[in-house]
């Protein structure tokens, strides 16, 4: 069983913004939108 992605939204304000956006994109495309 796969674990659903957990996204730390705080990282959108820092240097990891690009990587965090990629995680959000993957989560939306492969898991559906936020619940």
Helices and strands as residue ranges (DSSP letters): G 9-13, H 17-31
